[in-house]
Amino acid sequence: VTGIAVFDAGSNDITLLNGANQFGSISVVEAEGLSIRESGDSDLSAINVAELLIESSGSITDSGTILATSTTSLTASENITLDSVDSQFGQLALQGMAVSVRSSGDLVLDRVVADSAILLSDRNILDTTTALIDVTGSVQLTAQQDISMGLADNTVRFGSVSLDGRTVSIKESDSTLLGDVDVLNLSFVSNEEIAQLSDLSVFKVSGSALFEARLGDGDITLDSA
């Protein structure tokens, strides 16, 4: 389908898992679940489902609002970019190269495996108790309210992380590199050392800041000018 493909299954599921599928863009008026595997890039035009699963051999983008009330699982061989301002995803799993997602509600992360990540929420960013967050490069977390990750001692690893929110509580499973930080209160626990990404990193905590470097000779070094 070279143009838009519109589906409406009411309270039933839509399952299209042939790896040769190709769509210009995908729109779902209503369905319980949508599962699609696509050869090439995937564009989500307007989606209204409980459960969403997209597997793409290219990139995944949006050109409309995505409303998934229960779960969203997105796997791309290339990038994932979902920036519609009104989208909501339920419990979210992402796997791709560079991933960028915006949610108008809570952003609840169950799995993020990527080279880099930009995650924005108009409310809170948090993870599930069994979440795997493994991003080898830079991570930017921006929430209008609070950010909470790794507090169940699940795996959370960032190459580096920048933070913008109210109260931020994070436990990282590895060493920590902090980029720009602009928060009200900060609690950051690292299994190894804590340092700043560069001398140009801007660090602003207007309330309380608590740091803990747990293992071995873990140092805490915050020395940007």
MARGU-311863 format. One record per residue: residue in three letters; x, y, z of N, C-alpha, C in turn. Coordinates in pm, whole numbers, padded with zeros to 5 digits, always signed. Example, Ala and Ser with C-alpha at 12.3 -4.5 7.8 and 13.67 -1.06 7.14 Angstrom:
2
ALA+01319-00569+00780+01230-00450+00780+01320-00330+00780/SER+01285-00225+00708+01367-00106+00714+01290+00003+00787/
END
This chain:
225
VAL+00087-00118+00000+00000+00000+00000+00091+00123+00000/THR+00088+00201-00108+00180+00314-00117+00130+00436-00043/GLY-00002+00445-00019-00059+00557+00055-00092+00517+00197/ILE-00202+00571+00249-00242+00542+00386-00330+00417+00391/ALA-00305+00333+00488-00387+00214+00512-00467+00238+00640/VAL-00602+00237+00629-00690+00264+00742-00759+00134+00782/PHE-00750+00101+00912-00811-00021+00964-00909+00014+01075/ASP-01017-00065+01084-01113-00051+01194-01163-00191+01227/ALA-01122-00243+01343-01162-00378+01384-01252-00376+01507/GLY-01295-00259+01549-01381-00250+01667-01311-00303+01790/SER-01370-00404+01854-01312-00462+01976-01224-00583+01946/ASN-01189-00604+01820-01108-00718+01778-00965-00675+01748/ASP-00879-00774+01721-00738-00748+01695-00710-00735+01546/ILE-00603-00665+01514-00549-00658+01378-00408-00714+01384/THR-00381-00820+01308-00251-00887+01312-00200-00905+01170/LEU-00092-00834+01135-00033-00838+01002+00118-00855+01020/LEU+00163-00981+01028+00301-01008+01066+00386-01065+00953/ASN+00340-01054+00830+00423-01092+00716+00535-00990+00701/GLY+00658-01038+00700+00772-00948+00696+00785-00868+00569/ALA+00706-00902+00464+00711-00828+00338+00610-00714+00332/ASN+00532-00694+00438+00433-00586+00438+00497-00450+00417/GLN+00428-00366+00340+00472-00227+00323+00349-00136+00318/PHE+00357-00026+00393+00249+00073+00397+00308+00212+00386/GLY+00235+00301+00317+00278+00440+00318+00268+00496+00459/SER+00150+00480+00519+00129+00512+00660+00013+00427+00710/ILE+00003+00416+00843-00094+00326+00905-00184+00407+00996/SER-00317+00387+00983-00414+00451+01071-00512+00347+01121/VAL-00542+00351+01251-00639+00258+01310-00746+00340+01380/VAL-00869+00327+01330-00982+00397+01391-01009+00340+01530/GLU-01014+00204+01537-01037+00137+01665-00998-00009+01652/ALA-00933-00062+01754-00901-00205+01762-00856-00235+01903/GLU-00869-00361+01944-00816-00402+02073-00664-00407+02067/GLY-00611-00478+01969-00467-00488+01952-00427-00468+01807/LEU-00313-00406+01785-00256-00390+01651-00115-00445+01653/SER-00089-00545+01568+00045-00603+01556+00084-00603+01410/ILE+00189-00529+01376+00231-00515+01237+00381-00530+01225/ARG+00422-00608+01127+00563-00618+01089+00575-00559+00949/GLU+00672-00470+00930+00681-00398+00803+00823-00400+00750/SER+00832-00417+00619+00960-00409+00548+00981-00265+00505/GLY+01077-00198+00564+01098-00057+00536+01049+00029+00650/ASP+01041+00159+00625+01000+00253+00730+00852+00236+00763/SER+00817+00267+00890+00678+00262+00935+00637+00401+00983/ASP+00526+00453+00928+00470+00580+00973+00333+00554+01035/LEU+00314+00599+01158+00188+00582+01229+00111+00712+01220/SER-00001+00707+01147-00076+00829+01117-00168+00867+01232/ALA-00253+00776+01274-00343+00797+01388-00380+00659+01438/ILE-00353+00632+01565-00371+00498+01621-00457+00507+01747/ASN-00558+00419+01755-00644+00414+01873-00666+00266+01909/VAL-00583+00215+02001-00586+00073+02036-00557+00058+02186/ALA-00574-00065+02235-00528-00096+02371-00381-00138+02367/GLU-00348-00231+02276-00213-00284+02268-00156-00261+02128/LEU-00033-00210+02124+00032-00175+01997+00167-00243+01987/LEU+00190-00312+01876+00320-00374+01849+00357-00344+01704/ILE+00471-00279+01686+00523-00248+01553+00668-00296+01544/GLU+00696-00374+01438+00833-00415+01409+00867-00367+01269/SER+00973-00288+01257+01009-00227+01129+01154-00255+01095/SER+01180-00285+00967+01318-00302+00924+01384-00169+00891/GLY+01308-00060+00902+01362+00075+00884+01340+00157+01009/SER+01285+00278+00992+01256+00366+01104+01107+00365+01137/ILE+01072+00406+01258+00933+00423+01299+00912+00571+01333/THR+00812+00633+01267+00780+00774+01292+00629+00787+01310/ASP+00586+00906+01349+00442+00933+01357+00408+01058+01277/SER+00286+01059+01222+00233+01179+01157+00096+01212+01214/GLY+00066+01156+01331-00060+01178+01398-00050+01130+01542/THR-00163+01134+01612-00166+01099+01753-00177+00948+01772/ILE-00096+00895+01865-00101+00753+01902-00162+00742+02040/LEU-00270+00666+02050-00333+00639+02180-00336+00488+02200/ALA-00245+00440+02285-00240+00298+02322-00259+00292+02473/THR-00371+00239+02518-00407+00249+02659-00338+00148+02748/SER-00288+00038+02691-00229-00068+02774-00079-00081+02754/THR-00037-00127+02636+00106-00148+02611+00143-00103+02470/THR+00268-00061+02456+00325-00027+02326+00463-00090+02316/SER+00486-00166+02210+00617-00226+02185+00661-00187+02044/LEU+00774-00116+02034+00825-00066+01907+00967-00114+01887/THR+00991-00184+01776+01124-00234+01743+01159-00188+01603/ALA+01269-00117+01589+01312-00066+01459+01460-00097+01437/SER+01494-00130+01313+01635-00150+01279+01709-00018+01275/GLU+01635+00091+01256+01696+00224+01252+01639+00308+01369/ASN+01591+00427+01342+01551+00519+01449+01401+00511+01480/ILE+01364+00557+01600+01225+00571+01640+01204+00716+01682/THR+01109+00785+01614+01082+00925+01645+00931+00944+01652/LEU+00881+00965+01773+00737+00985+01797+00722+01116+01874/ASP+00682+01223+01804+00684+01355+01867+00549+01426+01864/SER+00441+01355+01833+00309+01417+01840+00277+01454+01985/VAL+00222+01571+02007+00212+01625+02143+00105+01556+02227/ASP+00008+01489+02164-00103+01431+02240-00095+01280+02254/SER+00014+01218+02215+00024+01072+02218+00040+01018+02359/GLN-00014+00897+02382+00003+00824+02507+00022+00677+02473/PHE+00104+00607+02554+00152+00476+02513+00125+00363+02612/GLY+00070+00389+02727+00062+00285+02828+00202+00246+02872/GLN+00225+00117+02890+00359+00067+02924+00439+00052+02797/LEU+00560+00110+02793+00632+00130+02667+00762+00051+02662/ALA+00783-00019+02548+00909-00087+02519+00963-00034+02387/LEU+01092+00000+02385+01155+00059+02267+01287-00012+02238/GLN+01309-00043+02110+01440-00092+02069+01470-00033+01932/GLY+01583+00040+01925+01620+00103+01800+01757+00168+01814/MET+01794+00247+01716+01921+00318+01721+01904+00445+01805/ALA+01862+00555+01744+01829+00677+01818+01679+00678+01840/VAL+01635+00682+01966+01491+00683+01995+01453+00814+02060/SER+01340+00870+02016+01290+00996+02069+01139+00985+02080/VAL+01088+01000+02202+00944+00980+02227+00893+01090+02318/ARG+00774+01142+02283+00705+01240+02367+00569+01186+02405/SER+00529+01203+02531+00399+01157+02579+00328+01270+02652/SER+00196+01280+02629+00119+01380+02701+00078+01332+02841/GLY+00098+01203+02868+00071+01146+03000+00198+01092+03061/ASP+00184+01008+03163+00300+00942+03221+00371+00858+03115/LEU+00503+00862+03117+00583+00777+03029+00636+00663+03114/VAL+00577+00543+03097+00610+00427+03179+00695+00332+03095/LEU+00822+00318+03133+00919+00245+03052+00936+00103+03105/ASP+00922+00008+03015+00947-00132+03049+01076-00184+02987/ARG+01112-00129+02872+01235-00170+02803+01278-00058+02709/VAL+01404-00016+02722+01463+00077+02627+01604+00027+02596/VAL+01624-00019+02475+01755-00065+02428+01787+00017+02305/ALA+01888+00105+02314+01912+00200+02207+02053+00255+02214/ASP+02093+00323+02106+02221+00394+02105+02210+00528+02176/SER+02094+00593+02164+02069+00719+02234+01919+00733+02254/ALA+01878+00819+02349+01736+00833+02379+01704+00974+02425/ILE+01593+01028+02371+01532+01152+02418+01390+01117+02458/LEU+01357+01133+02586+01227+01093+02638+01165+01212+02711/LEU+01045+01251+02665+00979+01369+02718+00837+01334+02761/SER+00796+01385+02878+00662+01361+02928+00602+01490+02983/ASP+00474+01510+02955+00403+01623+03015+00366+01594+03160/ARG+00391+01472+03206+00367+01436+03345+00494+01375+03405/ASN+00492+01244+03436+00605+01178+03500+00675+01082+03404/ILE+00802+01055+03430+00876+00947+03365+00912+00846+03474/LEU+00875+00722+03454+00907+00617+03550+00925+00486+03477/ASP+00977+00384+03549+00995+00253+03488+00923+00148+03571/THR+00902+00031+03509+00840-00080+03580+00945-00146+03669/THR+00900-00230+03760+00992-00293+03856+01086-00393+03789/THR+01052-00440+03669+01137-00535+03597+01197-00474+03471/ALA+01196-00343+03461+01241-00277+03339+01388-00300+03310/LEU+01421-00303+03181+01559-00302+03132+01578-00173+03054/ILE+01664-00087+03106+01698+00039+03039+01847+00032+03008/ASP+01882+00021+02882+02022+00003+02842+02049+00090+02719/VAL+02103+00209+02743+02131+00305+02636+02280+00334+02639/THR+02348+00302+02531+02494+00310+02530+02546+00453+02516/GLY+02466+00542+02460+02508+00680+02441+02433+00775+02532/SER+02398+00891+02479+02338+00997+02561+02189+00974+02580/VAL+02142+01014+02699+02000+01006+02734+01957+01142+02786/GLN+01844+01191+02736+01784+01313+02787+01646+01280+02841/LEU+01624+01306+02971+01495+01281+03035+01435+01414+03076/THR+01317+01446+03022+01251+01573+03051+01107+01545+03091/ALA+01070+01585+03213+00935+01564+03263+00884+01692+03328/GLN+00755+01722+03307+00694+01837+03373+00678+01811+03523/GLN+00672+01683+03560+00661+01647+03701+00786+01570+03744/ASP+00774+01446+03787+00886+01376+03849+00946+01269+03757/ILE+01068+01229+03788+01138+01122+03717+01185+01020+03820/SER+01151+00893+03796+01187+00786+03890+01226+00663+03810/MET+01353+00617+03827+01400+00503+03750+01498+00420+03832/GLY+01487+00288+03821+01583+00196+03882+01564+00172+04029/LEU+01456+00220+04088+01441+00211+04233+01410+00070+04282/ALA+01372-00020+04190+01349-00161+04226+01475-00244+04203/ASP+01591-00176+04184+01719-00242+04154+01713-00320+04024/ASN+01625-00280+03933+01628-00332+03797+01743-00266+03721/THR+01772-00316+03603+01889-00269+03527+01861-00135+03460/VAL+01944-00037+03494+01938+00095+03431+02081+00137+03398/ARG+02111+00153+03270+02245+00194+03226+02232+00304+03122/PHE+02303+00414+03145+02311+00525+03050+02458+00545+03012/GLY+02482+00581+02885+02614+00630+02851+02640+00760+02925/SER+02548+00853+02912+02543+00976+02992+02397+01016+03001/VAL+02362+01098+03101+02222+01134+03119+02209+01280+03157/SER+02115+01349+03090+02076+01485+03124+01935+01481+03178/LEU+01905+01569+03278+01781+01560+03353+01713+01696+03363/ASP+01582+01696+03341+01502+01818+03359+01367+01774+03416/GLY+01340+01812+03543+01215+01771+03605+01203+01831+03744/ARG+01104+01785+03818+01087+01832+03956+01172+01745+04049/THR+01114+01644+04109+01189+01553+04195+01237+01434+04112/VAL+01368+01412+04111+01429+01308+04027+01500+01208+04118/SER+01463+01080+04105+01525+00973+04184+01566+00862+04089/ILE+01697+00835+04082+01749+00736+03987+01856+00651+04054/LYS+01850+00522+04029+01959+00430+04062+02014+00374+03931/GLU+02143+00393+03908+02206+00342+03786+02292+00221+03818/SER+02286+00122+03730+02355-00005+03755+02503-00001+03723/ASP+02553+00110+03671+02691+00121+03627+02745+00255+03675/SER+02858+00298+03621+02908+00432+03652+02816+00536+03587/THR+02824+00659+03636+02730+00763+03594+02804+00884+03540/LEU+02761+00932+03422+02806+01058+03366+02686+01150+03356/LEU+02689+01261+03428+02578+01356+03427+02605+01468+03329/GLY+02509+01492+03240+02514+01607+03151+02448+01725+03218/ASP+02366+01800+03145+02296+01913+03204+02188+01862+03300/VAL+02177+01929+03415+02077+01893+03515+02006+02019+03561/ASP+01872+02019+03552+01791+02131+03600+01668+02073+03669/VAL+01675+02056+03802+01569+01989+03876+01545+02061+04009/LEU+01435+02024+04074+01406+02077+04207+01482+01998+04313/ASN+01460+01866+04316+01530+01778+04410+01590+01661+04333/LEU+01709+01616+04376+01778+01509+04305+01831+01405+04403/SER+01801+01278+04374+01862+01164+04444+01918+01071+04338/PHE+02051+01055+04337+02115+00973+04234+02210+00873+04300/VAL+02182+00746+04279+02265+00638+04332+02329+00567+04214/SER+02461+00550+04219+02534+00482+04113+02609+00363+04171/ASN+02617+00255+04095+02693+00139+04141+02843+00164+04137/GLU+02887+00267+04065+03029+00301+04059+03044+00452+04080/GLU+03135+00516+04006+03158+00657+04030+03051+00745+03963/ILE+03043+00868+04011+02955+00970+03954+03042+01087+03912/ALA+03027+01130+03787+03105+01243+03736+03020+01321+03638/GLN+03070+01439+03601+03001+01519+03501+03059+01492+03363/LEU+02971+01503+03263+03009+01469+03126+03119+01559+03075/SER+03113+01688+03106+03215+01782+03059+03219+01903+03151/ASP+03322+01985+03132+03335+02108+03210+03224+02208+03176/LEU+03153+02185+03064+03048+02276+03022+02911+02232+03068/SER+02901+02120+03137+02771+02073+03185+02713+02172+03286/VAL+02586+02206+03268+02517+02301+03356+02441+02221+03461/PHE+02470+02247+03589+02415+02168+03699+02339+02259+03791/LYS+02204+02241+03796+02120+02327+03879+02021+02243+03957/VAL+02035+02240+04089+01940+02175+04179+01896+02280+04279/SER+01771+02322+04270+01726+02433+04355+01689+02388+04496/GLY+01664+02257+04516+01634+02203+04648+01746+02115+04699/SER+01712+01993+04739+01811+01902+04797+01874+01812+04691/ALA+01999+01775+04713+02072+01684+04625+02139+01576+04709/LEU+02113+01450+04676+02176+01338+04744+02244+01250+04641/PHE+02373+01218+04666+02449+01132+04577+02507+01015+04655/GLU+02510+00898+04590+02574+00781+04650+02644+00701+04541/ALA+02774+00678+04561+02853+00592+04471+02884+00465+04549/ARG+02823+00353+04511+02814+00238+04600+02939+00152+04610/LEU+02994+00108+04497+03091-00001+04500+03235+00048+04495/GLY+03322-00030+04560+03466-00010+04547+03508+00130+04586/ASP+03592+00189+04501+03644+00323+04526+03564+00428+04449/GLY+03434+00407+04439+03351+00498+04362+03362+00642+04410/ASP+03404+00732+04323+03420+00873+04356+03299+00952+04306/ILE+03278+01065+04366+03177+01160+04319+03250+01289+04284/THR+03250+01324+04156+03324+01440+04109+03232+01530+04026/LEU+03200+01646+04082+03113+01743+04015+03190+01874+04012/ASP+03263+01896+03903+03357+02007+03903+03347+02095+03777/SER+03230+02099+03715+03216+02190+03602+03218+02333+03652/ALA+03265+02422+03568+03281+02562+03609+03145+02630+03625/
END
